[in-house]
Amino acid sequence: MAAIQSILVPIDGSTPSLAALDHAIAVAEDTGATITILHVDVDEEFRVGSTSPLAARQREELDDALEQAIRGAQIDLGDRARRLDIIGDQLRTILETAGAGPYDLIVMGTHGRSGRLRSMLGSVAEGIVRNAPCPVLTVRETSQGYQSFAERRHGRPTVAEQAEHRPH
């Protein structure tokens, strides 16, 4: 396997995307890689997997989780973590960003929907896996009793758990 030097991590503040950021940080710590944390703002009140607009409070909570996670990654990795904010279509923007940069890996969250729900809503993660110019690691939402890669490998709480305990 080729050395991983640069990782793209699309996040939206959802629990699966924060879990993906945890995994990306752990890989970056092990390999010395840099990570680009990509936030694609869809310029509307909808979010990944949502069929109805988010309430202002929900959007604010997602945005707060996003900001805290990015700050945590920058604390953990220093100048090896950079942020990129782009307004646009999520699938297209992630694929264009991955194609434009020299990324060795994309690490992203997935809601893990299947069957009829997935066919109705589509899947950004599936579109990335099918079309990405590099390997893609998808990470599902953590569940009770699940120990993340970051916890197993580095013995520390996840970015999401760290964000819960940081002052706002």
MOWOJO-V282411 format. One record per residue. N is the residue number from 1. RES is the residue in one small letter. D_FIRST is the distance of its C-alpha to the first C-alpha in whole Angstrom. Layout:
[[N/RES/D_FIRST] [N/RES/D_FIRST]]
//
This chain:
[[1/m/0] [2/a/4] [3/a/6] [4/i/9] [5/q/12] [6/s/14] [7/i/15] [8/l/18] [9/v/20] [10/p/23] [11/i/26] [12/d/29] [13/g/31] [14/s/30] [15/t/29] [16/p/26] [17/s/25] [18/l/26] [19/a/24] [20/a/21] [21/l/22] [22/d/22] [23/h/18] [24/a/17] [25/i/19] [26/a/18] [27/v/14] [28/a/15] [29/e/17] [30/d/14] [31/t/12] [32/g/15] [33/a/15] [34/t/18] [35/i/19] [36/t/21] [37/i/23] [38/l/25] [39/h/28] [40/v/29] [41/d/33] [42/v/35] [43/d/38] [44/e/40] [45/e/40] [46/f/38] [47/r/34] [48/v/32] [49/g/33] [50/s/36] [51/t/39] [52/s/42] [53/p/42] [54/l/41] [55/a/44] [56/a/44] [57/r/44] [58/q/41] [59/r/39] [60/e/40] [61/e/39] [62/l/35] [63/d/36] [64/d/36] [65/a/33] [66/l/31] [67/e/33] [68/q/33] [69/a/29] [70/i/28] [71/r/30] [72/g/29] [73/a/25] [74/q/27] [75/i/28] [76/d/25] [77/l/23] [78/g/26] [79/d/25] [80/r/22] [81/a/23] [82/r/25] [83/r/27] [84/l/27] [85/d/30] [86/i/31] [87/i/34] [88/g/33] [89/d/32] [90/q/29] [91/l/26] [92/r/27] [93/t/27] [94/i/23] [95/l/22] [96/e/24] [97/t/23] [98/a/19] [99/g/20] [100/a/22] [101/g/19] [102/p/16] [103/y/14] [104/d/11] [105/l/12] [106/i/15] [107/v/16] [108/m/20] [109/g/23] [110/t/24] [111/h/28] [112/g/27] [113/r/30] [114/s/30] [115/g/33] [116/r/36] [117/l/35] [118/r/32] [119/s/34] [120/m/36] [121/l/34] [122/g/31] [123/s/28] [124/v/26] [125/a/23] [126/e/23] [127/g/24] [128/i/21] [129/v/18] [130/r/20] [131/n/20] [132/a/17] [133/p/16] [134/c/12] [135/p/11] [136/v/14] [137/l/14] [138/t/18] [139/v/20] [140/r/24] [141/e/27] [142/t/27] [143/s/30] [144/q/32] [145/g/31] [146/y/27] [147/q/25] [148/s/23] [149/f/19] [150/a/21] [151/e/24] [152/r/22] [153/r/19] [154/h/22] [155/g/25] [156/r/27] [157/p/28] [158/t/26] [159/v/27] [160/a/30] [161/e/31] [162/q/32] [163/a/33] [164/e/36] [165/h/37] [166/r/37] [167/p/40] [168/h/41]]
//
